[in-house]
Amino acid sequence: MGGMNGRPDGSALVTGASRGIGAAIAKALAREGWPVGVNYRTDEDGANAVVDAITKAGGRAKALQGDVADPGTADALFSALEEEFGPVLVLVNNAGVRADGLAPMIDDDDWDRVVDTNLSAAFRLTRRALRPMIRSRYGRIVNIASIVGAVRGNAGQANYAASKAGLVAMTRTVAAEVARRGVTVNAVAPGLIETDMTEGIADNLLEHVPAQRAGTPEEVAECVRFLASDGAAYVTGVCLTVDGGLTA
């Protein structure tokens, strides 16, 4: 049976979706009719609140605990969603961490933790998503990158920037590999967005934003919603910047 707009039946998975940008993306995809897996690492209350909000609005959602940096998590998340809602046809790699410090101060643990979560985990989840998407001849993968690394440098974030720049490069490469299979792979690079993750870097960035304000998680989610839609079927391999003109 086909889903809305003739697309196949399936589900969406959003990692790091208990708050902020991830929560807004989960809600936006649920409004488009996707049953959504709301992944979280530690914030169970936050994830359950997102699920409740989606359910109250008439959507379907399931909270899924798992640290994406753990190599076994990808398969566990997909299996749980496939069992309940069918194949994962939309994957949003949003989970991310920061461990800031000037380059001489970043130790191996801080480097590994950021790269494992922001880049390696996104690859493992993408790899797990692709076969069912290719079989369905339909898939949408959206990677949440950052203007830091993707577009500009920001002192104190060598590990974060490297992980996000790698994510954009991976996006373009995988997009080229699967484009003929009806699967698109894109990235969204938020600038200064009002979330817990941007605490401490907002002050020195805001004065450089032509829009003179921080963005909202919902404004990022709208871009993801578009890239996950049927209307974006011919858009693949791009990195869409959402930054109020900061990198213009």
Phi, psi and omega per residue, in radians:
M1 nan 2.385 3.136
G2 -1.472 2.705 3.115
G3 -1.574 -2.719 -3.137
M4 -1.127 2.529 3.070
N5 1.034 0.435 3.113
G6 1.365 0.016 3.114
R7 -1.323 2.704 3.128
P8 -1.168 2.744 3.068
D9 -1.247 2.462 3.117
G10 3.079 -2.871 -3.043
S11 -2.330 3.035 3.092
A12 -2.137 2.501 3.071
L13 -2.121 2.205 3.079
V14 -2.084 2.099 3.120
T15 -1.514 2.625 -3.130
G16 1.043 0.829 -2.953
A17 -1.846 0.296 -3.082
S18 -1.415 -0.254 -3.136
R19 -2.829 3.069 3.008
G20 1.019 -2.410 -3.065
I21 -1.093 -0.735 -3.123
G22 -1.068 -0.735 3.112
A23 -1.106 -0.744 3.135
A24 -1.126 -0.665 3.126
I25 -1.162 -0.777 3.134
A26 -1.002 -0.778 -3.139
K27 -1.152 -0.693 -3.134
A28 -1.134 -0.729 3.138
L29 -1.205 -0.624 3.089
A30 -1.103 -0.660 3.100
R31 -1.119 -0.432 3.105
E32 -1.465 0.018 3.074
G33 1.707 0.066 3.113
W34 -1.456 2.325 2.867
P35 -1.203 2.331 -2.955
V36 -2.070 2.317 2.951
G37 -1.559 2.081 -3.085
V38 -1.748 1.656 -3.100
N39 -1.426 2.503 3.063
Y40 -2.562 2.761 3.099
R41 -1.706 -0.928 -3.077
T42 -2.212 -0.416 -3.003
D43 -1.526 1.301 -3.109
E44 -1.091 -0.723 -3.135
D45 -1.071 -0.755 3.132
G46 -1.086 -0.782 -3.139
A47 -1.106 -0.746 3.131
N48 -1.128 -0.599 3.095
A49 -1.143 -0.661 3.096
V50 -1.153 -0.775 3.107
V51 -1.054 -0.764 3.131
D52 -1.063 -0.769 -3.132
A53 -1.078 -0.731 -3.138
I54 -1.166 -0.769 -3.117
T55 -1.120 -0.739 3.134
K56 -1.103 -0.505 3.128
A57 -1.499 0.090 3.069
G58 1.659 0.123 -3.141
G59 -1.666 -3.079 3.113
R60 -2.174 2.405 -3.122
A61 -2.749 2.785 -3.128
K62 -2.513 2.275 3.074
A63 -1.407 2.345 -3.075
L64 -2.280 1.926 3.136
Q65 -1.372 2.472 3.056
G66 2.925 2.385 3.058
D67 -1.544 1.950 -3.047
V68 -1.114 -0.342 3.115
A69 -1.225 -0.287 3.085
D70 -1.422 2.143 -3.062
P71 -0.979 -0.448 -3.116
G72 -1.431 -0.170 -3.014
T73 -1.204 -0.682 -3.065
A74 -0.935 -0.900 -3.082
D75 -1.142 -0.654 3.141
A76 -1.111 -0.765 -3.136
L77 -1.117 -0.807 -3.112
F78 -1.134 -0.754 -3.124
S79 -1.064 -0.739 -3.131
A80 -1.108 -0.693 -3.132
L81 -1.298 -0.735 -3.117
E82 -1.051 -0.684 -3.115
E83 -1.091 -0.701 -3.041
E84 -1.624 -0.677 -2.967
F85 -2.175 0.062 -3.127
G86 1.582 -3.096 -3.016
P87 -1.046 2.551 3.093
V88 -1.383 1.918 -3.115
L89 -1.835 -0.170 3.016
V90 -2.258 2.136 3.085
L91 -2.119 2.191 3.058
V92 -2.045 1.923 3.109
N93 -1.490 1.605 -3.058
N94 -1.915 -0.426 -3.070
A95 -0.974 2.298 -3.140
G96 -2.707 2.655 3.073
V97 -2.312 2.783 3.036
R98 -2.145 2.554 2.979
A99 -2.561 1.352 -2.939
D100 -1.309 2.641 3.052
G101 3.030 2.665 3.055
L102 -1.110 2.639 -2.981
A103 -0.855 -0.742 -3.137
P104 -1.152 -0.291 -3.066
M105 -1.733 -0.181 -3.121
I106 -1.408 2.018 3.136
D107 -1.521 3.044 -3.070
D108 -1.061 -0.643 -3.138
D109 -1.109 -0.755 3.135
D110 -1.164 -0.646 3.093
W111 -1.138 -0.893 -3.062
D112 -1.102 -0.727 -3.083
R113 -1.097 -0.739 -3.115
V114 -1.238 -0.791 -3.127
V115 -1.190 -0.683 3.128
D116 -1.084 -0.754 -3.085
T117 -1.344 -0.801 -2.983
N118 -1.430 -0.485 -3.025
L119 -2.095 -1.001 -3.082
S120 -1.092 -0.712 3.126
A121 -1.112 -0.722 3.126
A122 -1.082 -0.654 3.095
F123 -1.144 -0.808 -3.110
R124 -1.081 -0.721 3.122
L125 -1.162 -0.699 3.096
T126 -1.087 -0.802 -3.141
R127 -1.022 -0.737 -3.131
R128 -1.218 -0.516 -3.091
A129 -1.354 -0.511 -2.882
L130 -1.173 -0.734 -3.060
R131 -1.076 -0.847 3.083
P132 -1.089 -0.623 3.103
M133 -1.125 -0.777 -3.138
I134 -1.112 -0.704 3.092
R135 -1.068 -0.680 -3.133
S136 -1.392 -0.172 -3.012
R137 0.903 0.653 3.114
Y138 -2.769 2.269 3.065
G139 -2.991 2.616 3.097
R140 -2.361 2.060 3.031
I141 -2.023 2.221 3.109
V142 -2.199 2.129 -3.139
N143 -1.790 2.222 3.137
I144 -1.526 1.844 -3.120
A145 -1.641 -2.407 3.138
S146 -2.954 2.637 3.015
I147 -1.140 -0.399 3.069
V148 -1.312 1.989 -3.088
G149 1.745 -0.893 -3.136
A150 -1.240 -0.628 -3.016
V151 -2.249 -0.701 -3.080
R152 -2.476 2.808 3.093
G153 -1.573 2.718 3.071
N154 -2.472 1.975 -3.044
A155 -0.925 2.390 3.114
G156 1.633 0.083 -3.077
Q157 -2.302 0.716 -3.115
A158 -1.030 -0.732 -3.123
N159 -1.193 -0.794 -3.134
Y160 -1.122 -0.807 -3.126
A161 -1.077 -0.758 3.139
A162 -1.091 -0.721 -3.132
S163 -1.142 -0.700 -3.093
K164 -1.329 -0.644 3.061
A165 -1.121 -0.704 3.081
G166 -1.087 -0.647 3.128
L167 -1.103 -0.710 3.127
V168 -1.171 -0.741 3.116
A169 -1.108 -0.718 3.094
M170 -1.088 -0.726 3.128
T171 -0.966 -0.878 -3.091
R172 -1.109 -0.719 -3.084
T173 -1.174 -0.846 -3.129
V174 -1.158 -0.626 3.103
A175 -0.995 -0.762 -3.131
A176 -1.166 -0.546 -3.107
E177 -1.248 -0.606 -2.961
V178 -2.001 0.101 -3.035
A179 -1.019 -0.650 -3.088
R180 -1.335 -0.065 -3.125
R181 -1.732 0.160 -3.130
G182 1.387 0.281 -3.133
V183 -1.963 2.235 3.076
T184 -1.895 2.575 3.135
V185 -2.343 2.031 -3.086
N186 -2.348 2.908 3.074
A187 -2.197 2.662 3.004
V188 -2.127 2.255 -3.111
A189 -1.969 1.652 3.107
P190 -1.231 2.607 2.975
G191 -1.635 -2.237 -3.120
L192 -1.427 1.885 -3.102
I193 -2.073 2.479 -3.124
E194 -1.252 1.583 3.056
T195 -2.537 2.977 3.076
D196 -1.055 -0.546 -3.070
M197 -1.154 -0.443 -3.057
T198 -1.640 0.032 3.118
E199 -1.014 2.331 3.083
G200 1.644 -0.336 3.083
I201 -1.976 -0.059 -3.066
A202 -1.160 -0.742 -2.986
D203 -1.065 -0.745 -3.066
N204 -1.446 -0.124 3.130
L205 -1.748 -0.586 -2.977
L206 -0.992 -0.681 -3.102
E207 -1.132 -0.326 -3.123
H208 -1.635 -0.065 -3.089
V209 -1.517 1.995 -3.140
P210 -0.987 -0.565 3.135
A211 -1.234 -0.209 3.075
Q212 1.097 0.476 3.072
R213 -2.775 2.814 2.992
A214 -1.385 2.689 3.062
G215 -1.427 3.007 3.109
T216 -1.929 2.690 3.057
P217 -0.953 -0.618 -3.123
E218 -1.131 -0.561 3.118
E219 -1.216 -0.584 3.033
V220 -1.232 -0.737 -3.112
A221 -1.062 -0.622 3.115
E222 -1.070 -0.666 3.118
C223 -1.191 -0.692 3.089
V224 -1.142 -0.744 3.120
R225 -0.985 -0.760 3.114
F226 -1.108 -0.838 -3.095
L227 -1.127 -0.427 3.109
A228 -1.535 -0.039 -3.029
S229 -1.573 2.884 3.052
D230 -1.115 -0.502 -3.133
G231 -1.148 -0.299 -3.128
A232 -1.807 0.401 -3.053
A233 -1.082 -0.429 -3.099
Y234 -1.802 0.177 3.109
V235 -1.851 1.961 3.105
T236 -2.645 2.570 -3.141
G237 1.383 0.274 -3.113
V238 -1.801 2.783 2.991
C239 -2.097 1.904 -3.079
L240 -1.588 2.045 -3.110
T241 -1.525 2.320 -3.115
V242 -2.216 1.510 -2.933
D243 -2.512 0.290 3.088
G244 1.068 0.406 3.097
G245 1.592 0.105 -3.072
L246 -1.006 -0.659 -3.126
T247 -1.799 0.223 -3.113
A248 -1.127 nan nan
